[in-house]
Amino acid sequence: MRRLNKVVIAVLILILLSLSAISQIPGKLVNVFTNSEQVTANIAVKQDETCTTEFYEEGNDVYGTCTKIVNSTSCTNSTGPNTGCTTSQEEVSYGCITGVNAILRNKTQCSPEGKYLLEINDGSKISKKQLDFGQWGACKYENENNCLIVICVAHDDGAFKGQFTDCKGGKSCQRFEVCDGSLRVFVKNSREDFVEEDPSFYLPKLGLKEVGE
């Protein structure tokens, strides 16, 4: 009796450990990564990206072999229809689903933060400026004649689901030109080209904010 109790306790401990291991599988895991690119010789652009990994279980069928009994009847009909009959049984094997295995799977989606951090090296120090466009629209950047060019299009007037499209057809856009320590800002709305002042540009302007270390 005492040995049986020990066996029961051991089984219960194994079950509890299994349940504990399963409960520790995270349903969601969130990580933040920083992407950095040296756009010009003196300017680097950094942007944080949040990646969310969701875990879920997927059932896979387990195939094996099943058996069944097949009854069959044969008749000689020697003295009339359905006479001289005998019944036999045969065990038949066939492929079937014998169970289900739970497999842990995951999927990851990443979303960049709506901010750029510009690190500008003038040779003696590195200054940092932040462009926060998350609530305003979507932006892209590029190197043009060894200058950093940032172009932003407004959410309400051109950005598509948070993605940069273009600045054509009367869209509200801003353009930042960072060259050798100088900064120029241009806007446009009803016109096709960028200018320093456009009366049809009615949105609050984006600005670069100086940030500390």
DOTIBA-456320 format. One line per 5 residues: number of its first residue (from 1); their letters; for each residue z, x, y of N, C-alpha, C, O. Coordinates in pm, whole numbers, plus 32768, in hexadecimal, padded with zeros to 4 digits. Each point is the difference from the previous one (the first is absolute). Example, Ala and Ser with C-alpha at 12.3 -4.5 7.8 and 13.67 -1.06 7.14 Angstrom:
residues 2
1	AS	830C 8527 7DC7 8000 7FA7 8077 8000 805A 8078 8042 8068 7FFE | 7F76 7F75 806B 8006 8052 8077 8049 7FB3 806D 8011 8033 806F
END
This chain:
residues 213
1	MRRLN	8000 8054 7F87 8000 7FAC 8079 8000 8057 807D 7FBB 7FE3 8062 | 8095 808A 7F99 8007 805A 8073 7F7A 8045 8016 7FD6 8013 8073 | 7FE5 8012 7F1F 7F7D 8040 800C 7F9B 7FA1 803C 7FAE 8028 8052 | 8057 7F58 7F87 7FA5 7F9B 8037 8014 7FF1 8095 7F9F 7FF4 804B | 80DE 800D 7FE2 801D 7FF5 8090 7FC4 8076 804D 7FCC 7FEE 806E
6	KVVIA	803C 808A 7F57 7FC7 8075 8041 7F69 7FF5 800E 7FC7 8027 8065 | 7FF9 7FA3 7F33 7F6E 7FED 8005 7FDB 7F9E 806D 7FA2 8017 804C | 80A8 7F7A 7FBC 7FE5 7F9A 8066 8011 803B 808B 7FAE 7FE6 8059 | 80BB 8068 7FBC 8019 803D 8083 7F91 8062 8024 7FD4 8004 8073 | 7FFF 804A 7F2B 7F94 8061 801A 7F80 7FB9 8029 7FBB 802C 805B
11	VLILI	8026 7F65 7F60 7F89 7FB3 8022 800A 7FC7 808D 7F9F 8004 804B | 80D6 7FC8 7FD8 8013 7FC9 8087 7FF0 806C 806A 7FC8 7FE6 806B | 806A 8093 7F7A 7FF2 806D 8060 7F6E 8023 8014 7FD5 8016 8071 | 7FDD 7FEF 7F22 7F71 801E 800B 7FB8 7F97 8052 7FA9 8021 8051 | 807A 7F61 7F9A 7FC0 7F93 804C 8021 800E 8094 7FA7 7FF0 8055
16	LLSLS	80D7 802C 7FCB 8027 800E 808C 7FBB 8075 8043 7FD7 7FF7 8074 | 801B 8079 7F42 7FBA 8074 8038 7F6E 7FE1 801A 7FC8 802C 8064 | 7FF9 7F88 7F42 7F73 7FDB 8012 7FEF 7FA8 807A 7FA5 8013 8050 | 80B5 7F8A 7FBE 7FF9 7FA6 8075 8017 804E 8080 7FC1 7FE4 8065 | 809B 807D 7F98 801B 8051 8077 7F87 8052 8026 7FE0 800C 8076
21	AISQI	7FDB 802D 7F28 7F88 8051 801C 7F93 7FAA 803D 7FBC 8029 805E | 8034 7F5D 7F6C 7F98 7FA6 8035 8020 7FD8 808F 7FA7 7FF8 8054 | 80DC 7FED 7FC8 8026 7FD2 8086 7FED 806C 8068 7FF8 7FE3 8077 | 8001 809E 7F5D 7FF0 806D 8060 7F6F 8018 8027 7FE4 8050 8059 | 7FBF 7F6B 7F65 7F73 800C 8025 7FED 7FBF 8088 8018 7F88 800D
26	PGKLV	7FBE 80C2 805A 7FF4 7FC4 8086 7F8F 7F9C 8007 7F95 8015 7FC7 | 8083 7F7C 807F 7F95 7FA0 8012 7F9F 802E 806C 7F8A 7FDD 7FFE | 80AA 8072 8060 7FAC 8030 806E 8036 8086 8030 8078 8013 800E | 7F2C 804A 800B 8025 8085 8030 7FAF 801C 807E 7F85 7FF6 7FFF | 80BF 802D 806E 7FBF 8016 8082 8011 8092 8028 8070 8034 8003
31	NVFTN	7F21 800E 801C 8003 808B 8030 7FB0 800A 8081 7F9D 7FB9 8014 | 808F 809F 8044 7FBA 801A 807E 7FCB 808F 7FFE 804C 805F 7FED | 7F32 7FAE 8028 7FC1 8083 8003 7FC9 801A 808C 7FDC 7FA3 8049 | 801E 80DC 7FDD 7FC7 8027 8080 7F7C 8048 7FE9 7FFC 806A 7FC1 | 7F99 7F5C 8073 7F7D 803F 7FF9 7FE8 8051 807F 8012 7FCD 806F
36	SEQVT	7FC6 80AF 7F82 7FEC 8058 8072 7F74 803D 7FFA 7FD3 802D 7F96 | 7FE9 7FD3 80DD 7F79 803B 8007 7FF3 8054 807E 8021 7FD2 806E | 7FB0 80A7 7F82 7FE5 8058 8073 7F75 7FDA 8035 7F9B 8030 7FCD | 8063 7F7B 8098 7F81 7FC9 8030 7FB3 8066 8053 7F87 800F 7FF0 | 80BF 8036 8069 7FC1 806B 804E 8051 8080 7FE9 8062 8000 7FB6
41	ANIAV	7F73 806C 8088 8048 807E 7FEE 808F 7FF7 8032 8058 8048 7FCF | 7FC1 7F61 8094 8085 7FF9 803E 8046 7F7B 7FED 8073 7FF2 802A | 7F4D 7FAD 7F99 803A 7F7A 7FF7 8002 7FD0 7F6F 7F9A 8000 7FBB | 80DC 7FD8 8019 8011 7FC3 7F7B 802A 7F6F 8013 804A 7FDF 805D | 7F88 7FCA 7F49 8024 7F73 8004 804B 7FDE 7F80 7FD0 801C 7F91
46	KQDET	80A5 7FA7 807E 8051 7FD6 7F8E 800F 7F68 8001 800A 7FC1 806A | 7FF7 8006 7F1F 8011 7F6F 7FF2 804B 7FE3 7F80 7FDC 8030 7F94 | 808E 7F7F 8078 804E 7FDA 7F8A 7FB8 7F91 7FB4 7FBD 7FAB 803A | 8054 8058 7F44 7FC3 7F9C 7FA8 8069 7FD1 7F9D 803E 8050 7FBB | 7FD5 7F2C 803E 8060 7FC6 7FA3 7FB8 7FD1 7F83 7FA3 7FB0 8007
51	CTTEF	8089 8085 7F87 7FC4 7FDA 7F80 8067 7FB3 7FAE 806F 8030 7FE9 | 7F6B 7F59 7FEA 8058 7FAB 7FB1 7FCB 7FF6 7F72 7F8E 7FD6 7FE9 | 80C6 8052 7FB7 7FDB 7FF8 7F73 804F 7F8F 7FC0 807C 8001 8001 | 7F3F 7F9E 7FC7 8040 7F8F 7FBC 7FF0 8012 7F69 7F94 801F 7FCE | 80DB 7FCD 7FEA 8001 800C 7F6F 8001 7F75 7FC1 8043 7FA5 8031
56	YEEGN	7F74 804E 7F64 7FFC 7F80 7FB9 7FE3 8019 7F6D 7FC9 8067 7FD9 | 805E 7F38 7FD6 7FEA 800B 7F71 7F84 7FB1 7FD8 7FE6 7F92 8031 | 7FCF 80A9 7F75 7F87 7FBE 7FCE 8008 7FFC 7F68 8018 8066 7FC0 | 7FD3 7F24 8007 8009 7FF0 7F70 7F7D 8021 7FBA 7F96 7FCE 8026 | 8072 8087 7F76 7F8C 8022 7FAE 8015 7FCB 7F73 8067 8018 7FC2
61	DVYGT	7F37 7FA0 800C 800A 7FCA 7F79 7FFE 8070 7F98 7FB4 8060 800C | 809F 7F91 7F8F 8002 805D 7F8F 7FB9 7FBD 7F8A 8025 7F92 7FD6 | 7F74 80B0 7FF8 7FB2 7FC7 7F92 802A 803E 7F7C 8020 8077 7FF8 | 7FDE 7F37 7FA2 8022 802D 7F79 7FBA 7FA9 7F99 7F98 7FC4 801B | 80A2 8037 7F6F 7FC7 7FB3 7F91 8060 7F92 7FD7 8076 8019 7FE8
66	CTKIV	7F57 7F6E 8011 804D 7F8E 7FD1 7FC3 7FCE 7F7D 7F8C 801D 7FE1 | 80C1 7F99 7FD4 7FCF 7FC5 7F82 8018 7F6A 8001 805B 7FCE 8041 | 7F52 7FED 7F75 8013 7F71 7FEE 7FD2 7FD9 7F74 7FAF 8044 7FC2 | 8086 7F4D 800E 7FDD 7FCC 7F7C 7F92 7F98 800F 800E 7F9E 804A | 7F84 8078 7F70 7F90 7FA3 8002 7FF8 7FBB 7F79 7FF3 8040 7F98
71	NSTSC	8016 7F3B 806C 7FF4 7FB0 7F85 7F6E 7FD7 7FEE 7FBC 7FDA 805F | 8016 802D 7F26 7F77 7FD5 7FE2 7FFF 7FB0 7F7F 804E 8019 7FA4 | 7F59 7F89 8058 7FF4 7FA9 7F8A 7F70 8004 7FCD 7FA2 7FF3 804E | 804F 8020 7F31 7F7B 7FFD 7FC2 7FFE 7F9A 7F8F 8061 7FF4 7FB5 | 7F32 7FC5 803F 7FF5 7F95 7F9C 7F82 8016 7FAA 7F97 8029 8031
76	TNSTG	8078 7FBA 7F4D 7F8C 800B 7FA6 7FAE 7F82 7FFE 7F8A 8001 7FDD | 80B7 7F8E 804A 7FBC 7F7D 8002 7FC1 7FE2 7F77 7F94 7FC6 7FF7 | 80B2 8063 7FA1 7FC8 7FEC 7F79 8002 7F70 7FD4 7FA9 7FD6 7FB3 | 80B7 7FDD 807A 8009 7F73 7FD7 7FF0 7FA2 8076 801E 7F89 7FF5 | 7FB2 80AB 807B 7FED 7FAE 8077 8023 804D 807D 8030 8071 7FF9
81	PNTGC	7FB8 7F52 8078 801D 8044 807F 8094 8022 800A 8057 7FB1 7FDC | 7FC5 80C7 8055 8088 802E 8019 8057 7FFD 7F82 8075 7FD9 8003 | 7F4D 8052 7F91 804D 800C 7F83 7FFD 8090 7FD1 7FAB 804F 8027 | 80B5 7FCF 7F86 800B 8089 7FCE 801C 8063 8070 7FC6 806D 8005 | 8092 7F6D 8053 801C 8052 8077 8079 805B 7FEA 8060 7FDC 7FBD
86	TTSQE	7F97 8098 807D 8070 805E 7FFF 8016 8033 808F 7FA1 800F 804E | 80DE 800A 7FD1 8025 8031 8087 8033 808F 7FF5 804F 8020 7FA7 | 7F83 8036 80B6 802D 808B 8001 802C 8027 808D 7FD8 7FC3 8063 | 8078 80A4 7FA3 802F 8034 8081 7FD7 8092 800E 8000 804D 7F9F | 7FDE 7FD8 80DE 7FD9 808A 801B 8041 802D 8082 7FFE 7FB8 8064
91	EVSYG	803A 80BF 7F9A 803A 803A 8079 7F94 804B 804E 7FC3 805D 7FCC | 8025 7F78 80AF 7F94 8038 8051 803C 804B 8077 805A 7FCE 8043 | 7F74 80AB 7FD7 802D 8050 8073 7F9C 7FF1 8074 7F87 7FF4 7FEA | 80AD 800C 8091 7FAA 7FF4 8075 8045 8042 8078 807A 800E 8003 | 7F35 801C 8060 8037 803D 8078 8041 7F99 805A 7FCD 7F91 8011
96	CITGV	80A5 8093 8027 8048 7FA1 8054 8058 804B 8064 8010 807A 7FF5 | 8028 7F3C 806C 805E 8038 8061 808B 7FF9 7FC4 8031 7F94 7FDF | 800E 80DF 8013 8084 8005 7FC1 8072 800E 8065 8076 7FF5 7FDC | 7F67 8024 80A2 8069 800E 8064 7FC6 8025 8088 7F86 8003 8012 | 80D2 8018 804D 7FD7 8025 8088 8053 8077 802F 807A 7FFF 7FF5
101	NAILR	7F42 8067 803E 8044 8073 803B 8001 7FF4 8097 7F98 7FE5 803D | 80DB 802F 8002 800B 7FFD 8092 7FE9 808E 8035 804A 805C 7FDE | 7F4F 7FB5 8075 7FDD 8082 8039 801D 7FFD 8096 7FD5 7FA5 8046 | 8073 80C0 7FEA 8020 8009 808F 7F89 803A 804B 7FD3 806E 7FE1 | 7FFA 7F48 8080 7F90 802E 8051 8028 7FFC 8094 8069 7FCB 8023
106	NKTQC	7F42 806F 8032 801E 8000 808F 7F7F 8001 8051 7F97 8028 7FCF | 8074 7FAD 80AB 7F92 8006 8060 8037 802B 8087 806F 7FDA 8026 | 7F42 8076 8021 802E 803A 807E 7FA1 7FD9 8071 7F86 8009 7FF2 | 80B3 7FCC 807D 7FB3 7FE2 8078 803B 8050 8075 807A 8005 8012 | 7F2E 8039 803B 802C 8052 8071 7FCF 7FC4 8083 7F90 7FCE 8009
111	SPEGK	80C5 8039 805C 7FDD 7FCC 8083 8028 8064 806C 8076 8021 800B | 7F2A 8011 8045 8022 8060 8069 804A 7FBB 8073 7FE5 7F8D 8022 | 8079 80BC 8018 804B 7FCC 8072 7FA7 8001 807C 7FAA 8057 800E | 806B 7F4A 8049 7FAE 7FF6 8079 802D 805E 806D 8014 7FD6 8072 | 7FFD 80AA 7F6D 8029 8065 8062 7FBD 8084 7FDF 7FEF 8023 7F8B
116	YLLEI	7FEA 8025 80DD 7FD2 808B 7FF3 8065 805A 8046 8032 7FDF 806C | 7FEC 8091 7F56 8050 8068 8043 7FA4 8076 8018 7FCF 803E 7FA1 | 801B 7FE2 80DF 7FA9 8070 8025 8055 807B 8019 805E 7FFC 8050 | 7F83 8071 7F6D 8045 807E 8017 7F9D 805F 8044 7F9E 802B 7FC3 | 807E 7FF4 80BB 7FA3 804F 8053 803C 808A 8017 806B 800E 803A
121	NDGSK	7F4D 8057 7F99 802D 808A 800E 7FB5 8042 8072 7F87 8015 7FF8 | 80C1 800B 8073 7FBE 8040 8074 800D 8098 7FFD 7FDE 8044 8061 | 8053 7FF1 7F2F 800E 8092 7FF4 808E 802F 8014 8028 8065 7FC5 | 8024 7F54 808C 808B 8028 801A 8064 7F9D 7FC3 8071 8025 7FE0 | 7F64 7F60 8011 8059 7F9B 7FC6 7FAB 7F91 7FC3 7F87 7FF6 8017
126	ISKKQ	80BC 7FB6 7F9A 7FBE 7F8D 7FC3 803E 7F81 803A 8076 7FE4 7FED | 7F38 7FD0 805A 8030 7F80 8036 7FD4 7F8F 7FA3 7F99 8007 7FBE | 80BB 7F91 803E 7FE5 7F90 7FA7 7FF3 7F80 8050 8054 7FE0 8055 | 7F41 7FD7 7F8F 7FE8 7F80 8043 7FE3 7F97 7F97 7FB9 8018 7F9E | 8080 7F73 8077 7FEE 7F93 7FA0 7FAC 7F90 803C 8014 7FD7 8072
131	LDFGQ	7F8E 7FF8 7F3D 7FB0 7F8C 8026 8023 7F8F 7FA1 7FDE 8005 7F89 | 8066 7F95 80AA 802B 7F8E 7FB0 7F9F 7F8C 8018 8005 7FC0 8069 | 7FA4 8027 7F37 7F9B 7F97 8010 8011 7F8F 7F9B 7FA8 7FAA 7FF5 | 80C6 8055 7FC1 8014 7F9E 7F95 7FF3 7F70 802D 7FC3 7FAE 7FBA | 8075 8032 80BA 7FF9 7F76 8033 7F84 7FE7 8055 7FE1 7F8E 8022
136	WGACK	7FDA 80DD 8000 7F8F 7FF3 805D 7F7A 7FF0 7FB6 7FAF 7FAA 8024 | 803B 80A9 7F76 7F7F 7FFB 7FBC 7FF6 8069 7F94 8062 8022 7FBF | 7F26 8010 802E 7FE5 8066 7F9A 7FB8 8075 8043 7FAF 7FED 805A | 806F 808D 7F77 7FC8 8077 803F 7FBF 805D 7F99 8019 7FF6 7F88 | 7F93 8062 80AB 7FC9 806D 7FB1 7FFC 807C 8059 8006 7FF6 807A
141	YENEN	7FEF 8080 7F47 7FF9 807B 8050 7F98 805C 7FC5 7FDB 7FF5 7F8B | 7FF6 8069 80CA 7F9A 805F 7FD5 8000 8078 805E 803E 7FFF 806A | 7F7C 8068 7F6B 7FEE 8078 8052 7F78 7FF6 8045 7F99 7FF1 7FBF | 806A 8017 80C4 7F83 7FFD 804C 8002 8072 8066 804E 7FFE 805F | 7F5C 8067 7F8B 7FFA 8075 8058 8088 8044 800C 802A 8027 806D
146	NCLIV	801C 7FE5 7F21 8083 803E 7FF7 8069 7FB7 8053 8063 803B 802C | 7F87 7F43 7FE7 8063 7FA9 803F 8027 7F94 7F9C 7FAF 7FD7 7FAC | 80CD 7FFB 805E 802C 7F8F 7FAE 7FD9 7F7F 8046 8029 7FE7 8071 | 7F89 7FC7 7F4A 7FD6 7F7E 8035 8040 7F93 7FAB 7FEC 7FFA 7F87 | 8061 7FAF 80BA 803E 7F8E 7FBD 7FC8 7F81 803F 8007 7FED 8079
151	ICVAH	7FC2 7FBC 7F33 7FC8 7F81 8030 804A 7F8F 7FBA 800F 8001 7F86 | 801D 7F9E 80C8 804B 7F8E 7FCC 7FBB 7F7D 8026 7FCE 7FF2 8070 | 802F 7FB0 7F32 7FC9 7F7C 801A 806E 7F99 7FED 8051 800C 7FA4 | 7FB4 7F8F 80B5 806E 7FA0 8001 7FFB 7FA1 7F88 7F94 7FDD 7FD0 | 80E3 7FFB 8002 8009 7FA0 7F92 7FB9 7F7D 8023 7FB4 7FCA 7FAF
156	DDGAF	8064 8005 80C9 7FCB 7F7D 8028 7F6F 8006 802A 7FC4 7F99 8020 | 8002 80DD 7FDF 7F7A 800A 8038 7FA8 8065 7FB5 7FB0 8047 803D | 8062 7FBF 7F3D 7FA6 805A 7FB8 8035 803B 7F80 7FB3 8017 7FA3 | 80D1 8005 8054 8035 803A 7F85 7FFB 7F99 7F90 801B 7F8A 8017 | 7FC2 80A0 7F73 7FF4 7FA5 7F8F 806A 8022 7F99 7FF9 8068 7FBD
161	KGQFT	806D 7F3F 8036 806C 8013 7F9F 8040 808A 800D 801F 8042 7F9D | 7FF5 7FE7 80E0 8041 807F 8018 7FA7 807A 7FF0 8030 8071 8007 | 7F4F 7F79 7FE2 7FA3 806F 7FEE 7FA7 8011 807B 7FD8 7F9E 8040 | 800B 80E0 7FE0 7FA8 801A 8072 7F71 7FD7 7FDB 7FCF 8022 7F95 | 7FF1 7F95 80C6 7F75 7FD6 7FE9 7FA5 8051 805C 7FCA 8067 7FD7
166	DCKGG	8025 7F6A 80A3 7FB1 8049 8064 8027 7FCD 808A 8057 7FAA 800D | 7F68 808A 8059 801F 7FD6 8089 7F84 7FC6 8044 7FED 8010 8078 | 7FC1 7FB0 7F3B 7F85 7FC5 8036 8015 7F6C 801F 805F 7FC1 7FD2 | 7F44 8009 807C 7FFE 7F6F 8017 8074 7FCA 804F 8031 7F93 7FE2 | 7FFD 80B6 8083 8067 7FCB 8058 808C 8000 7FC5 8052 7FAB 8024
171	KSCQR	7FCD 80B2 7F84 8086 8009 7FC7 805B 8054 805A 7FD3 805C 8043 | 80AC 7F80 7FBD 8062 804B 8050 8027 807E 7FB6 8036 7FFB 7F91 | 7FAE 8078 80AD 801A 8081 7FC0 8039 8063 8064 7FEE 7FF4 8079 | 8058 806F 7F51 8030 8071 804F 7FD1 8081 7FBE 7FEF 8007 7F86 | 7FFD 805F 80CE 7FD5 8083 7FD0 8058 806B 8040 8011 8004 807A
176	FEVCD	8028 8051 7F32 8052 806F 802E 7FB4 8082 7FE5 7FCC 8014 7F93 | 802F 8042 80D1 7FC1 8083 7FF2 8069 806A 801E 802F 800C 8071 | 7FF7 8042 7F28 8063 806A 8011 7FB8 8085 7FF0 7FD3 8024 7F93 | 8023 8026 80DD 7FB5 807E 7FFF 804D 806C 804C 801E 7FEF 8077 | 8003 807D 7F47 803E 8074 8041 8075 7FD9 805B 800B 8031 8070
181	GSLRV	804A 7F78 7F5E 8076 7FD9 804E 7FE8 7F8E 805F 8060 7FCB 8038 | 7F24 800C 7FDD 7FE4 7F90 805A 7FF2 7F7E 7FB0 7FDB 8001 7F8B | 8044 7F92 80B7 7FF7 7F7C 7FC2 7FB9 7FA0 805D 8026 7FF0 8074 | 7F6F 7FD1 7F58 7FBA 7F9A 804C 7FFB 7F81 7FAC 7FEF 8005 7F86 | 8022 7F88 80BD 8003 7F7F 7FBC 7F94 7FA7 803C 7FF4 7FF3 8079
186	FVKNS	7FBE 7FCF 7F30 7F93 7FA7 8029 8010 7F7A 7FB9 803D 7FF6 7F96 | 7F89 7FA2 80AA 8007 7F7A 7FC6 7F77 7FBD 800B 7FA7 802F 8047 | 804B 7F64 7F70 7F88 7FAE 800B 801D 7F76 7FC7 8057 7FEE 7FAA | 7F5D 7FB0 808A 8007 7F7A 7FC7 7F75 7FC2 8001 7FBB 8000 7F9A | 801B 7FCC 80D9 7F7F 7FBC 8006 7F8B 8060 8004 7F8E 7FD8 7FE7
191	REDFV	808B 80A6 8037 7F96 8063 8008 7FF8 804D 7F7C 8059 7FF6 7FAC | 7F3D 8057 8043 7FED 804C 7F84 8035 808E 8009 801E 803D 7F99 | 7FEF 7FF8 80E2 802F 8089 800D 8092 8001 802F 8032 7F9D 8034 | 8012 80D5 7FB9 808A 8010 8029 8006 8032 8090 7FB3 8057 8029 | 80AC 7F70 8022 8018 802A 808B 8096 8007 8014 804E 7FCB 7FB1
196	EEDPS	7FDA 8076 80BC 8090 800B 801B 803C 7F79 8027 8074 7FE5 7FE1 | 7F3F 7FC7 8064 8031 7F7C 8027 7F94 7F98 7FE5 7F8F 800D 802E | 8094 7F8C 7F86 7FA4 7F92 7FE3 8049 7F7E 8022 8060 7FDD 7FBC | 7F74 7FDA 80AD 8045 7F85 8029 8009 7F97 7F91 8059 7FAC 8002 | 7F4B 8058 7F9F 8003 7F9D 7F95 8061 8025 7F90 8017 7FB1 7FA4
201	FYLPK	8023 80C7 8063 8063 802A 7F9D 8087 7FCA 802C 803A 8031 8061 | 7FF9 7F6B 7F58 8078 7FBA 802C 807A 801D 7FAA 806E 7FD3 8021 | 7F83 8076 7F73 8071 801A 7FA6 805B 806D 8038 7FD3 8054 804F | 80AD 7FAC 7F89 8057 8071 8026 7FC7 8081 7FC4 7FD5 8003 7F8D | 802D 8068 80C1 7FC6 807D 7FD2 805F 804B 7FA3 807A 7FFE 8012
206	LGLKE	7F4B 8042 7F8B 804C 805A 7FAA 801B 8082 804A 7FB4 8027 8059 | 80B8 801C 7F83 801F 8080 803F 803A 8062 7F9B 8038 7FD8 7F9A | 7FBA 80A8 8084 803C 8068 7FAE 808E 801B 8031 8016 8019 8076 | 8048 7FE1 7F2D 808C 8013 8024 802F 8089 7FD0 7FED 8026 7F8D | 8052 8023 80CD 8036 8084 7FDD 8078 7FEB 7FA5 8058 7FB0 801D
211	VGE	7FAC 809A 7F74 8071 7FF4 7FA4 803C 8089 7FEB 7FBF 8066 8016 | 80C1 7F9B 7FBF 8044 807E 7FEC 7FE0 803D 7F79 7FA3 7FD7 7FBB | 80AD 808C 8021 7FEB 8047 7F82 8021 7FA4 7F8B 7FF5 8029 7F8D
END
